[in-house]
């Protein structure tokens, strides 16, 4: 494991990072960025058995992040989540530093899978808005404060999975649902799922996110390589995935078209769509 830290920046006090990657990985295909809740230290998350197993299976790296805000009166607002104001660049700079220190030069330009909880999901959303070309897929997870509403067209083409918790604050649920509805209306390749009987907690979202990341990684990133740079991420289209109405319990056959007046969710594969359905129903994920 390797550690990096940035000097205090415009929108953060601390920006500290920890890298882990599988020993067997000759070429790192992508990086899972782990961003925890408000001001929490996510560097130990690179030790999480779940994420290490996922990284080893896919030959990707993990980066755990620790962002903290500068002192300010509105403590419920995490300014570091506004990635375009400095914290996002701190992450990119850490990747470049790790690319030199690790002997894996490809890390400097590696595509990113963004996982986060609460403020971490807020950071993911804003980072995708800022640097969509670097993001394979992202997760929003029960956060409450966002700095962007309608994202640029390129960011709307980045697959996203937005979680709310049935028992979380109504304001958080409404904000995330509103962001989803606005961007999905503009063609965003995103899905929204409310976890039943879950408040402001991870719940089953980690496992669901891994199923989602597995699918999108295979669709947008090559299986390996031997260079320090990557080809542009493959672009996905609405018609290349599965579309389902949010109010519908069953998944439509591929030939069916949801009513144009109904809000829909987009999934990269049928397996992800079935996982979404299982989570909504409180059923086990298929193996």
C-alpha positions as CSV (number, residue, x, y, z in Angstrom):
1,X,0.0,0.0,0.0
2,X,1.0,3.6,-0.7
3,X,-0.1,6.9,0.8
4,X,-0.3,10.4,-0.6
5,X,-1.5,13.7,0.7
6,X,-2.2,17.1,-0.8
7,X,-1.7,20.5,0.8
8,X,-4.9,22.3,1.9
9,X,-6.8,23.5,-1.1
10,X,-9.6,25.9,-2.0
11,X,-12.5,23.7,-0.9
12,X,-10.8,21.2,1.5
13,X,-8.5,21.1,4.6
14,X,-7.3,17.6,4.1
15,X,-7.0,15.4,1.0
16,X,-5.3,12.1,1.8
17,X,-5.3,8.9,-0.2
18,X,-4.2,5.3,0.1
19,X,-3.6,2.9,-2.8
20,X,-3.9,-0.9,-2.9
21,X,-3.8,-3.2,-6.0
22,X,-3.5,-7.0,-6.4
23,X,0.0,-8.3,-6.6
24,X,-0.9,-10.4,-9.7
25,X,-2.1,-7.3,-11.6
26,X,0.4,-6.6,-14.4
27,X,-1.7,-3.9,-15.8
28,X,-4.3,-2.0,-13.7
29,X,-7.5,-1.7,-15.8
30,X,-9.3,0.8,-13.7
31,X,-9.5,2.2,-10.1
32,X,-12.3,2.0,-7.6
33,X,-12.4,5.3,-5.7
34,X,-13.8,4.8,-2.2
35,X,-15.2,8.0,-0.6
36,X,-16.9,7.7,2.8
37,X,-19.4,10.0,4.5
38,X,-18.8,13.5,5.9
39,X,-15.2,14.1,6.8
40,X,-14.6,10.4,7.5
41,X,-11.3,8.6,6.7
42,X,-11.8,6.1,3.9
43,X,-8.2,5.1,3.6
44,X,-8.8,1.9,5.7
45,X,-11.5,0.9,3.2
46,X,-8.8,-0.4,0.9
47,X,-8.5,-3.3,3.4
48,X,-12.2,-4.2,3.0
49,X,-12.4,-7.9,2.0
50,X,-15.3,-7.2,-0.3
51,X,-13.6,-4.5,-2.3
52,X,-10.3,-6.4,-2.4
53,X,-12.0,-9.5,-3.8
54,X,-13.7,-7.3,-6.4
55,X,-10.4,-5.6,-7.3
56,X,-8.6,-9.0,-7.6
57,X,-11.2,-10.5,-9.8
58,X,-11.1,-7.5,-12.2
59,X,-7.4,-6.6,-11.9
60,X,-8.2,-3.1,-10.7
61,X,-6.8,-0.9,-7.9
62,X,-8.5,0.6,-4.9
63,X,-8.0,4.2,-3.6
64,X,-9.4,5.1,-0.2
65,X,-10.0,8.8,0.3
66,X,-10.0,11.1,3.3
67,X,-11.3,14.6,2.7
68,X,-12.2,17.1,5.3
69,X,-13.7,20.6,5.1
70,X,-12.2,23.8,6.3
71,X,-14.1,25.1,9.4
72,X,-17.3,26.9,8.4
73,X,-20.6,27.6,9.9
74,X,-22.8,25.4,7.7
75,X,-21.3,22.1,8.9
76,X,-24.0,20.0,7.1
77,X,-22.5,21.2,3.8
78,X,-19.4,19.3,2.7
79,X,-17.6,21.8,0.4
80,X,-15.0,19.3,-0.6
81,X,-17.8,17.4,-2.4
82,X,-17.7,20.1,-5.0
83,X,-15.0,18.3,-6.9
84,X,-14.3,21.0,-9.6
85,X,-13.2,23.4,-6.9
86,X,-10.0,21.6,-6.0
87,X,-10.7,18.3,-4.3
88,X,-11.1,16.5,-7.6
89,X,-7.7,17.7,-8.8
90,X,-6.2,16.5,-5.6
91,X,-7.5,13.0,-6.4
92,X,-6.0,13.2,-10.0
93,X,-2.7,14.5,-8.6
94,X,-2.6,11.5,-6.2
95,X,-3.2,9.1,-9.1
96,X,-0.3,10.6,-11.0
97,X,2.0,10.4,-7.9
98,X,0.9,6.8,-7.4
99,X,1.6,6.0,-11.0
100,X,5.3,6.9,-10.5
101,X,5.7,5.3,-7.0
102,X,4.0,2.0,-7.7
103,X,5.6,1.0,-11.0
104,X,2.2,1.2,-12.6
105,X,2.4,4.2,-14.9
106,X,-1.1,3.5,-16.2
107,X,-2.6,4.7,-12.9
108,X,-2.0,8.3,-14.0
109,X,-4.7,8.0,-16.7
110,X,-6.7,5.0,-15.4
111,X,-10.5,5.2,-15.7
112,X,-12.4,5.4,-12.4
113,X,-15.3,3.6,-10.8
114,X,-16.7,6.0,-8.1
115,X,-18.1,4.4,-5.0
116,X,-19.3,6.6,-2.0
117,X,-21.7,6.9,0.9
118,X,-23.5,10.1,1.8
119,X,-21.0,12.9,1.2
120,X,-18.9,10.4,-0.8
121,X,-21.7,10.0,-3.2
122,X,-22.0,13.8,-3.5
123,X,-18.3,13.9,-4.4
124,X,-18.9,11.2,-7.0
125,X,-21.7,13.1,-8.6
126,X,-19.8,16.3,-8.8
127,X,-16.6,14.6,-10.0
128,X,-18.6,13.0,-12.9
129,X,-20.0,16.4,-13.7
130,X,-16.4,17.8,-13.9
131,X,-14.4,15.0,-15.5
132,X,-16.9,12.6,-17.2
133,X,-14.2,11.3,-19.6
134,X,-12.4,9.7,-16.6
135,X,-15.4,8.0,-15.1
136,X,-16.5,4.4,-16.1
137,X,-19.5,4.6,-13.7
138,X,-20.5,6.3,-10.5
139,X,-22.7,5.8,-7.4
140,X,-24.8,8.3,-5.5
141,X,-25.7,6.9,-2.1
142,X,-28.1,8.7,0.2
143,X,-26.3,12.1,0.2
144,X,-28.1,15.4,0.7
145,X,-26.1,18.3,-0.7
146,X,-25.3,18.7,-4.3
147,X,-23.8,21.7,-6.2
148,X,-25.0,20.8,-9.7
149,X,-28.4,20.0,-11.1
150,X,-28.6,19.3,-14.8
151,X,-25.2,17.7,-15.7
152,X,-23.5,18.3,-19.0
153,X,-24.4,15.9,-21.8
154,X,-21.1,13.9,-21.5
155,X,-21.8,13.4,-17.8
156,X,-25.3,12.2,-18.5
157,X,-23.8,9.5,-20.7
158,X,-21.8,8.1,-17.8
159,X,-23.7,5.2,-16.2
160,X,-25.0,6.0,-12.8
161,X,-26.7,4.3,-9.9
162,X,-28.5,6.5,-7.4
163,X,-29.6,5.1,-4.0
164,X,-32.0,6.4,-1.5
165,X,-33.1,4.8,1.8
166,X,-36.8,4.3,2.6
167,X,-36.2,5.4,6.2
168,X,-33.7,8.2,5.4
169,X,-34.5,11.9,5.8
170,X,-37.2,13.0,3.4
171,X,-35.1,15.9,2.1
172,X,-32.3,13.5,1.1
173,X,-34.7,11.2,-0.7
174,X,-36.4,14.1,-2.5
175,X,-33.2,15.7,-3.6
176,X,-31.7,12.6,-5.1
177,X,-35.0,11.6,-6.7
178,X,-35.2,15.1,-8.2
179,X,-31.7,15.0,-9.6
180,X,-32.4,11.7,-11.1
181,X,-35.7,12.7,-12.7
182,X,-34.2,15.9,-14.2
183,X,-31.2,14.2,-15.7
184,X,-33.0,11.0,-16.8
185,X,-35.5,13.2,-18.6
186,X,-32.5,14.5,-20.5
187,X,-31.4,11.0,-21.4
188,X,-29.0,10.2,-18.5
189,X,-28.0,6.5,-18.4
190,X,-28.9,6.2,-14.8
191,X,-31.1,4.2,-12.4
192,X,-32.7,5.1,-9.1
193,X,-33.4,2.6,-6.4
194,X,-34.9,3.0,-2.9
195,X,-33.7,0.5,-0.4
196,X,-36.6,-0.8,1.7
197,X,-36.2,-0.5,5.5
198,X,-32.9,1.3,5.2
199,X,-32.1,4.7,6.6
200,X,-28.9,6.7,6.2
201,X,-26.7,3.6,5.9
202,X,-24.9,1.5,3.2
203,X,-27.4,-1.4,3.4
204,X,-27.1,-3.6,0.3
205,X,-25.9,-0.8,-1.9
206,X,-22.3,-2.0,-1.8
207,X,-23.2,-5.4,-3.3
208,X,-25.6,-3.9,-5.8
209,X,-22.9,-1.4,-6.9
210,X,-20.4,-4.2,-7.5
211,X,-22.8,-6.0,-9.8
212,X,-23.3,-2.7,-11.6
213,X,-19.6,-2.0,-11.8
214,X,-18.9,-5.5,-13.1
215,X,-21.3,-5.0,-16.0
216,X,-20.2,-1.5,-17.0
217,X,-16.5,-2.3,-16.7
218,X,-16.8,-5.1,-19.3
219,X,-18.7,-2.8,-21.6
220,X,-16.6,0.3,-21.4
221,X,-13.0,-0.8,-20.6
222,X,-10.8,-3.3,-22.4
223,X,-9.7,-6.5,-20.6
224,X,-6.1,-5.5,-20.3
225,X,-3.2,-3.7,-21.8
226,X,0.5,-2.9,-21.8
227,X,0.7,0.8,-22.2
228,X,0.6,3.7,-19.8
229,X,-2.4,5.3,-21.5
230,X,-6.0,4.2,-22.2
231,X,-8.2,4.4,-25.2
232,X,-11.3,6.6,-24.7
233,X,-14.0,4.8,-22.7
234,X,-16.6,3.1,-24.9
235,X,-19.8,5.1,-25.2
236,X,-23.1,3.4,-24.3
237,X,-26.5,4.3,-25.7
238,X,-30.0,4.2,-24.4
239,X,-30.8,1.4,-26.8
240,X,-27.8,-0.7,-25.7
241,X,-29.2,-1.2,-22.2
242,X,-32.4,-2.2,-20.5
243,X,-35.1,0.4,-19.7
244,X,-37.8,-0.2,-17.1
245,X,-40.5,1.9,-15.6
246,X,-39.8,2.9,-12.0
247,X,-43.4,2.0,-10.9
248,X,-43.3,-1.4,-12.6
249,X,-42.6,-4.5,-10.5
250,X,-41.7,-6.7,-13.6
251,X,-39.1,-6.0,-16.2
252,X,-40.4,-5.5,-19.7
253,X,-39.3,-7.8,-22.5
254,X,-36.6,-6.2,-24.6
255,X,-39.1,-5.4,-27.4
256,X,-41.4,-3.4,-25.2
257,X,-41.2,0.4,-25.0
258,X,-42.1,2.1,-21.7
259,X,-44.8,4.8,-22.0
260,X,-43.2,8.1,-22.9
261,X,-45.0,9.9,-20.0
262,X,-43.6,7.5,-17.3
263,X,-40.2,8.0,-15.5
264,X,-37.9,5.2,-16.4
265,X,-34.5,3.7,-15.2
266,X,-31.7,2.6,-17.4
267,X,-29.5,-0.5,-16.8
268,X,-26.4,-1.6,-18.7
269,X,-27.5,-5.3,-18.6
270,X,-30.4,-7.5,-17.7
271,X,-28.5,-8.9,-14.7
272,X,-28.2,-5.4,-13.3
273,X,-31.9,-4.8,-13.9
274,X,-32.8,-8.0,-12.1
275,X,-30.5,-7.0,-9.2
276,X,-32.4,-3.7,-9.0
277,X,-35.7,-5.6,-8.9
278,X,-34.4,-7.9,-6.2
279,X,-33.2,-5.0,-4.0
280,X,-36.5,-3.2,-4.3
281,X,-38.4,-6.4,-3.3
282,X,-36.0,-7.3,-0.5
283,X,-35.0,-10.5,-2.2
284,X,-31.5,-12.1,-2.5
285,X,-29.3,-11.2,-5.5
286,X,-28.9,-13.9,-8.0
287,X,-25.4,-15.5,-8.2
